[in-house]
Amino acid sequence: MRVHVIVLILIKPRAMLRKLISLSICLVFLSGLAKGQDDKDSVPFRNPKYIGYRLALTDIEVKSGRNDQWQISFTAINTGREDIILGKSIAPPPSLVVNFDPSLEQLQLDGKMSDIREQLLKSDFYIAAGDIKTGPKLQFTGKKPSNTQLATTPAPEPQADTPEVLTEKGNESGEIVETNTTPEEEGCPDLIIEKVQILKKSKKWVTLEYTIYNQGAGTAYIEGPTKRDEDDLAIRAYMSRSERLTRGSITIGGDYLGSARGIIPPGERLVQKTRFDIRSLTKFTPVIILELDPYMTITECDETNNKNHIQVLPDTN
């Protein structure tokens, strides 16, 4: 073979060059074909044109799951100029650009880009422009991709007995008496949006005032354990053609709620005000629906009664 190559070079160098180029093209094609056989579910991934919605996924880790399920965790960075709100029952933002850092390639998940993006669009997820959110997870069904390094999850530490909580109650004579109760005995909160009213309205914005009432037997902690907004109680608003939240409802914004006291005790109320963008409001979507606790940060007795609505007709001037 070596003699044959030498003869070709000496006799017909141009012909040999053409043969080498053809051989190189064949090798590249066969290499790509072999890779495609190794990753049969690989789908070409193309980002849409950027128009304000852009998300970067970094520090991706693969975690094992039960049976035929696996999941990834990641850090999300909103590098666009618009807030991003995702969910199964809402339309995704137009032309959402999703970028991945090298951790995806290191885990050999390049062929899963489209699957990750689609699963992300279906998840309940909110991140403001410029914010960073650490720890979101996406669940996948099917065989875990091969050659990926699983992130090790430390085993949970043994839980101690439920601590007793000292509460103070007044007896008949007005004296303070300490009683021992546990969180289970306290009961669970149940939040509802009791009343919604319009405070101010223009062609672009509407300011709504709404009253949150805790009709449960337990205290609702509306501020999470950290100083970040992500674990606080939130509210989300939709435009709809009726009083029901449907797949055709359009998200118009949301907000994290805070309070000086940080709690809503049983039987008490919290009044809040939030401004929403109504430039897309039409006569076909005259109803604004408010949804409380869309990210399920509070465990309630009833999770199905967290919505209320108000009719906001568009200006005809």
C-alpha positions as CSV (number, residue, x, y, z in Angstrom):
1,M,0.0,0.0,0.0
2,R,2.8,2.4,0.8
3,V,4.5,1.6,-2.5
4,H,1.2,2.3,-4.3
5,V,0.8,5.7,-2.6
6,I,4.4,6.7,-3.4
7,V,3.9,5.8,-7.1
8,L,0.8,7.9,-7.3
9,I,2.6,10.8,-5.8
10,L,5.5,10.5,-8.1
11,I,3.5,10.0,-11.2
12,K,0.2,11.9,-10.7
13,P,0.3,14.2,-7.8
14,R,-3.0,16.0,-8.8
15,A,-4.9,12.7,-9.1
16,M,-3.6,11.7,-5.6
17,L,-4.7,15.0,-4.1
18,R,-8.2,14.5,-5.5
19,K,-8.3,10.9,-4.0
20,L,-7.1,12.2,-0.6
21,I,-9.8,14.9,-0.6
22,S,-12.5,12.4,-1.5
23,L,-11.3,10.0,1.2
24,S,-11.4,12.8,3.8
25,I,-15.0,13.7,2.9
26,C,-16.1,10.0,3.2
27,L,-14.4,9.7,6.6
28,V,-16.2,12.8,7.9
29,F,-19.6,11.6,6.6
30,L,-19.1,8.1,8.1
31,S,-18.1,9.6,11.4
32,G,-21.2,11.7,11.5
33,L,-23.3,8.7,10.6
34,A,-21.8,6.7,13.4
35,K,-22.5,9.4,15.9
36,G,-26.1,9.6,14.7
37,Q,-26.4,5.8,15.3
38,D,-25.1,6.2,18.9
39,D,-27.6,9.0,19.6
40,K,-30.7,8.0,17.6
41,D,-32.9,10.5,19.5
42,S,-30.7,13.5,18.6
43,V,-32.8,16.3,17.2
44,P,-31.3,19.3,15.4
45,F,-31.6,22.4,17.7
46,R,-32.0,25.9,16.4
47,N,-32.7,28.9,18.5
48,P,-35.2,31.5,17.2
49,K,-34.4,35.1,16.6
50,Y,-33.8,37.0,19.8
51,I,-36.5,39.6,20.4
52,G,-36.2,40.1,24.2
53,Y,-36.6,36.6,25.7
54,R,-33.3,34.8,26.3
55,L,-32.4,32.3,29.0
56,A,-29.0,30.7,29.7
57,L,-28.8,27.3,31.4
58,T,-25.5,26.7,33.2
59,D,-24.0,24.2,35.7
60,I,-26.2,21.3,34.4
61,E,-26.2,18.1,36.4
62,V,-27.9,14.8,35.7
63,K,-29.7,13.1,38.6
64,S,-31.0,9.6,38.8
65,G,-34.7,9.0,39.3
66,R,-37.1,6.1,39.9
67,N,-37.8,3.4,37.3
68,D,-37.5,4.9,33.8
69,Q,-37.2,8.5,34.9
70,W,-34.2,10.8,35.2
71,Q,-33.9,14.5,35.7
72,I,-31.4,17.4,35.4
73,S,-30.8,20.4,37.7
74,F,-29.3,23.7,36.5
75,T,-28.8,27.3,37.1
76,A,-31.0,29.6,35.0
77,I,-29.9,33.2,34.1
78,N,-32.3,35.5,32.4
79,T,-30.0,37.4,30.0
80,G,-32.8,39.0,28.1
81,R,-34.7,42.3,28.7
82,E,-38.1,40.7,29.4
83,D,-39.4,38.6,32.4
84,I,-40.0,35.0,31.5
85,I,-43.0,33.1,32.8
86,L,-43.6,29.5,31.7
87,G,-46.2,26.8,32.5
88,K,-48.4,24.1,31.0
89,S,-51.5,26.2,30.9
90,I,-50.0,29.4,29.4
91,A,-48.5,30.2,26.1
92,P,-44.7,30.4,26.1
93,P,-43.1,33.8,25.3
94,P,-42.5,34.3,21.6
95,S,-39.1,33.4,20.3
96,L,-37.5,32.3,23.6
97,V,-33.8,31.8,23.0
98,V,-32.2,29.1,25.2
99,N,-28.4,29.0,25.4
100,F,-26.4,26.2,27.1
101,D,-23.0,26.4,28.7
102,P,-20.2,23.7,28.1
103,S,-21.6,21.6,31.0
104,L,-24.2,20.2,28.6
105,E,-21.5,19.0,26.1
106,Q,-19.4,17.6,29.0
107,L,-22.4,15.4,30.0
108,Q,-22.8,14.4,26.3
109,L,-26.3,15.8,26.3
110,D,-26.0,17.8,23.0
111,G,-28.7,15.6,21.4
112,K,-31.1,16.5,24.2
113,M,-31.2,20.3,23.6
114,S,-34.6,20.3,21.9
115,D,-36.0,17.9,24.6
116,I,-34.7,20.1,27.4
117,R,-36.2,23.2,25.8
118,E,-39.6,21.6,25.3
119,Q,-39.7,20.3,28.9
120,L,-38.7,23.8,30.2
121,L,-41.6,25.4,28.3
122,K,-44.0,23.0,30.1
123,S,-42.6,23.6,33.6
124,D,-44.0,26.2,36.1
125,F,-41.1,28.7,36.0
126,Y,-40.7,32.4,36.5
127,I,-37.5,34.5,36.4
128,A,-37.3,38.3,36.1
129,A,-35.0,40.0,33.6
130,G,-31.4,39.9,34.9
131,D,-32.1,37.5,37.7
132,I,-30.4,34.2,38.5
133,K,-32.3,31.1,39.7
134,T,-30.3,28.2,41.1
135,G,-31.7,24.6,41.5
136,P,-34.6,24.2,39.1
137,K,-35.2,20.6,37.9
138,L,-36.7,19.1,34.8
139,Q,-38.0,15.5,34.8
140,F,-37.6,13.2,31.8
141,T,-39.1,9.8,31.0
142,G,-37.1,7.1,29.3
143,K,-33.7,5.6,29.5
144,K,-31.0,7.9,31.0
145,P,-28.5,9.0,28.4
146,S,-25.4,6.9,28.5
147,N,-22.0,8.3,29.4
148,T,-23.4,11.0,31.7
149,Q,-22.1,11.5,35.2
150,L,-24.7,11.3,37.8
151,A,-24.7,14.0,40.5
152,T,-24.5,12.4,43.9
153,T,-27.3,13.4,46.2
154,P,-26.4,13.0,49.9
155,A,-28.5,10.7,52.0
156,P,-31.0,12.5,54.2
157,E,-30.0,12.8,57.8
158,P,-32.2,11.1,60.3
159,Q,-35.0,13.4,61.4
160,A,-35.4,14.2,65.0
161,D,-38.7,14.0,66.7
162,T,-41.1,16.8,65.9
163,P,-40.1,19.7,68.3
164,E,-42.7,21.1,70.6
165,V,-43.7,24.7,69.9
166,L,-44.5,26.9,72.8
167,T,-47.5,29.1,72.2
168,E,-49.1,31.6,74.5
169,K,-52.8,31.7,75.2
170,G,-54.8,33.7,77.7
171,N,-56.9,32.0,80.3
172,E,-60.1,33.2,81.7
173,S,-58.3,35.6,84.2
174,G,-56.3,37.1,81.4
175,E,-53.0,35.5,82.4
176,I,-50.6,34.2,79.7
177,V,-50.4,30.4,79.8
178,E,-47.8,28.5,77.8
179,T,-49.2,25.4,76.0
180,N,-47.3,22.8,74.0
181,T,-48.4,22.2,70.5
182,T,-46.9,20.6,67.4
183,P,-47.1,21.8,63.8
184,E,-49.6,19.0,63.0
185,E,-51.9,20.1,65.7
186,E,-51.9,23.7,64.4
187,G,-53.6,22.8,61.2
188,C,-53.0,23.9,57.6
189,P,-53.5,27.3,56.0
190,D,-56.0,27.9,53.2
191,L,-55.5,31.1,51.2
192,I,-58.1,32.6,48.9
193,I,-58.3,35.8,46.9
194,E,-61.3,37.3,48.6
195,K,-61.8,40.5,46.7
196,V,-60.4,42.2,43.6
197,Q,-60.9,45.8,42.5
198,I,-59.4,48.3,40.1
199,L,-57.5,51.2,41.7
200,K,-56.2,52.8,38.5
201,K,-56.4,52.1,34.8
202,S,-54.9,53.6,31.6
203,K,-54.4,52.3,28.1
204,K,-51.2,50.6,29.1
205,W,-51.6,49.6,32.7
206,V,-54.1,48.6,35.3
207,T,-53.4,48.6,39.1
208,L,-55.4,46.0,41.0
209,E,-56.0,45.8,44.7
210,Y,-56.8,42.3,46.0
211,T,-57.4,40.9,49.5
212,I,-55.9,37.6,50.5
213,Y,-57.8,35.8,53.2
214,N,-56.5,32.8,55.2
215,Q,-59.6,30.7,55.9
216,G,-57.6,27.7,57.2
217,A,-56.6,26.7,60.7
218,G,-52.8,27.2,60.2
219,T,-50.5,30.1,59.7
220,A,-49.5,30.9,56.1
221,Y,-45.8,31.9,55.9
222,I,-45.7,34.1,52.8
223,E,-41.9,34.7,52.9
224,G,-39.6,31.8,52.4
225,P,-36.5,30.8,54.4
226,T,-34.1,32.8,52.3
227,K,-33.8,36.4,51.3
228,R,-34.5,35.6,47.7
229,D,-37.9,36.1,46.1
230,E,-38.1,32.7,44.5
231,D,-39.4,31.0,47.7
232,D,-41.9,33.8,48.6
233,L,-45.6,33.7,47.9
234,A,-46.3,34.9,44.4
235,I,-49.3,36.0,42.3
236,R,-49.7,35.6,38.5
237,A,-52.2,37.3,36.2
238,Y,-53.8,36.2,32.9
239,M,-56.0,37.7,30.3
240,S,-59.0,35.5,29.4
241,R,-62.2,35.5,27.4
242,S,-64.1,34.0,30.4
243,E,-63.9,33.6,34.1
244,R,-62.1,30.3,33.6
245,L,-58.4,29.8,33.1
246,T,-57.9,27.9,29.8
247,R,-55.0,27.1,27.5
248,G,-55.9,30.2,25.5
249,S,-55.3,32.5,28.5
250,I,-52.4,34.9,28.1
251,T,-50.0,35.7,30.9
252,I,-49.7,39.5,31.5
253,G,-47.3,39.5,34.5
254,G,-46.9,38.5,38.1
255,D,-45.2,39.6,41.4
256,Y,-43.7,38.2,44.6
257,L,-45.6,39.3,47.6
258,G,-44.0,40.5,50.8
259,S,-45.3,41.7,54.2
260,A,-43.7,43.4,57.2
261,R,-44.9,40.6,59.4
262,G,-44.2,37.8,56.8
263,I,-47.2,35.7,57.8
264,I,-51.0,35.6,57.5
265,P,-52.5,34.0,60.7
266,P,-55.7,32.1,60.5
267,G,-58.7,34.3,60.0
268,E,-56.7,37.3,59.0
269,R,-56.3,39.2,55.7
270,L,-53.5,40.8,53.6
271,V,-54.2,43.6,51.1
272,Q,-51.8,43.9,48.2
273,K,-51.6,46.1,45.1
274,T,-49.9,45.1,41.8
275,R,-49.7,46.8,38.4
276,F,-50.2,44.8,35.2
277,D,-49.5,45.5,31.5
278,I,-52.8,45.5,29.6
279,R,-51.6,46.7,26.2
280,S,-52.7,43.4,24.7
281,L,-56.2,43.6,26.2
282,T,-59.0,43.3,23.6
283,K,-62.7,42.9,23.7
284,F,-62.2,39.2,23.2
285,T,-60.1,38.9,26.4
286,P,-61.9,41.3,28.8
287,V,-61.3,39.3,32.0
288,I,-58.2,39.3,34.2
289,I,-57.7,36.2,36.3
290,L,-55.4,36.3,39.4
291,E,-53.8,33.1,40.5
292,L,-52.3,33.0,44.0
293,D,-49.2,30.8,44.8
294,P,-48.6,29.5,41.2
295,Y,-45.3,27.9,42.3
296,M,-46.8,26.0,45.2
297,T,-44.5,27.5,47.9
298,I,-47.2,27.1,50.6
299,T,-48.8,23.8,51.5
300,E,-52.5,24.4,51.9
301,C,-55.6,22.4,52.9
302,D,-57.1,23.2,49.5
303,E,-54.9,24.1,46.5
304,T,-57.8,24.5,44.0
305,N,-59.3,27.7,45.3
306,N,-56.5,30.2,44.7
307,K,-58.1,32.1,41.8
308,N,-60.3,35.1,41.4
309,H,-61.1,37.4,38.5
310,I,-62.3,40.9,37.5
311,Q,-63.6,42.3,34.2
312,V,-61.4,45.0,32.7
313,L,-62.8,46.4,29.5
314,P,-60.3,48.0,27.0
315,D,-60.5,51.7,26.3
316,T,-62.5,52.5,23.2
317,N,-61.1,56.0,22.8
